[in-house]
Amino acid sequence: MKLLLSDRRMKWMGISGILLTAIVALATWNRWLPAAQAWAKNSIAWFQSGPPAELSADDPGHGEHPHGDSGQSHGSGQSHGSDDHASQVLRLSKTAMKNLGLGTDAVRPVERKTFRKTITVPALIVEQPGRTRLPVATPMTGVVTHVHVLQDEAVEPGDLLFEIRLTHEDLVQLQTDFLRTLGELDVEQREIERLAKATSSGAVAGRVLLEREYARDKLSVLLQAQQEALRLHGLSDKQVRGIARDRRLLQQLQLTAPAIDDHPEDELRLTAEKVRNVSDSRELRMHDSSAQAEARLLVMQELLVHKGQFVTTGKTLCVLKDYQALLIEGHAFEQDVVAIRTALNRHWNVSAVLEGSDAERQEIDELKIAFLAGEIDQEARTLHFYVHLPNEVISDRTHNGSRYVEWKYLPGQRLQLRVSVDEWPDQIVVPVEAVAREGAESFVFLKHGQHFDRTPIHEKYRDQFSVVIDRDGLLSDGDVIAWKGAHQMMMAMRNRDRPAVDAHHGHSH
């Protein structure tokens, strides 16, 4: 009887314990269930360890392990065999390479060169005073009868710009007097020839012939003075001879595009006939290789007159611009003046950095400082210095017979100037886009076959554009690295190695 009661008591105690355990488990499920799930997941991962996940060009989900490495755990933080090396390897698909801009020019060997420590100053592209801006003014009073160019059209020196019918009283009077003197001189010359025959026969006294010769000499002196007066008004010797030959007044003034450094004798065209227009002169130059080689393009920046307008002497008709050679105006702070002078005296090159519309930085190398301003700007407290900037045409097209060009650099563009202040020879220099940082570590991505190895480096110096790498054996001459996109490649490795998030974490079913 006692045994029976004891068995029943033990049975009820067991049932009560089970019920109590179930109640406690249900009350504390959010504490023990995640740990149990994690234990089960780690156990399965330990038994089913496989190759590491990589960004493969052929199989993004199951990339081939480089160098025969295998046995990397997924998200457990534990390594097996050569997993430490595998974690530094990155494979990129062809699409990823294109997205990062890693073409043949962006994956290339490193090499040693002379690095110049620089300071960066703001700058602005400006015109060359006295050369870029070329006003064209009329030297005589008249009425504009024809305008041969359009706004923003490109012309070359010698192209016809304007035709003006002269009403300039001084020039008209000078030409009239010149023609009158020529006529009187012709009359005297014929009279002298007649008297010479009569004097030789004794019919006329020699004194009469002598007086006529004196009169002829006076007219010759007057004619010479009138020729000089015409030259002072801008006529060339050829034009003066043309007036004497044709015995006609020059009534039409034709203004052409001026040359920058050359001023031909017949730059001012006065004629009674129509000369070549712009298209005619261009067609003529097409057959003249020497003229084509020396041609300099000018742009009609401002057209200030119209057909039928009356213009007086000195009136500006248009403004041409020569963009072939411009200046970069740098704005150096007072503390940088000594460094600027040092770069000028040592003839060190200057680099200009121009930001593009697509965020691509364009660098212009091998520039020289031309000169420094004579005083510091009182308002901005900066010293202006100037750098020569050669320009080039990037577009040349013709529309309805008019020529239009586009220049690569234009006045008003903002950029930055990098001025050398120190020189370090025989250095490994890469752009900042080639170096990725993670905490206190710096890395470049060294190319091996079809993958990249994340390689640690020691930065000797870093500025806004370049990094000087210490030659400590980890990176050598000829090693091929990615010259851009290092930060994005580092982020790709972080995302690859990050443990997968359990969608059921913290939930019971």
Buried (B, 14 or more C-beta within 10 A) or exposed (E): EEEEEEEEEEEEEEEEEEEEEEEEEEEEEEEEBBEEBEEEEBEEBEEEBEBBBBBBBEEBEEBEBBEEBBBBBBBEEEBEEBBEBBBBBBBBBEEBBEEBBBEEEBBEEBEEEEBBBBBBBBBBBBBBEEBBBBEBEBBBBBBBBBBBBBEBBBBBBBBBBBBBEBBBEEBBEBBEBBBEBBEBBEEBBEBBEEBBEEBEEEEBEEEEBEEBBEBBEEBBEBBEEBBEBBBEBBBBEEBBEBBEEEEEBBBBBBBBBBBBEEEEEEBBBBBEEEEBBBBEBBEEBEEEEEBEEEBBBBBBBBBBBEEEBEBEBEBEBBBBBBBBBBBBBBBBBEEBBEBBBBBBEEEBBBBBBBEEEEEEEEEBEEBEBBEBBEEBEEEEEBBBBBBBBEBEEEEEEEEEEBBBBEBBBEBEBEBBBBBBBEEBEEBBBBBBBBBBBEEEEBBBBBBEEEBBBBBEBEEBBBBEBBBBBBBEEBBEEEBBBBBBBBBBBBEBBEEBBEEEEEEEEEEEE
